[in-house]
Amino acid sequence: MKPVEIADKLGIPVGTVKNNLSAALKEIRKGLEAAGHDPLILIFLIVQLP
């Protein structure tokens, strides 16, 4: 879903959705790095999503 679609469904501002997505991705990157993985793997995971 696009951030604007998420915001519409939740009834919150698009900026809030974008901020939360950004914070979540930052935490995922930190977790991947802590586990010894290259954070660039996120690109491959996201690109493969339908």
Secondary structure, 3 states (H helix, E strand, C coil): CCHHHHHHHHCCCHHHHHHHHHHHHHHHHHHHHHCCCCCCHHHHHHHCCC
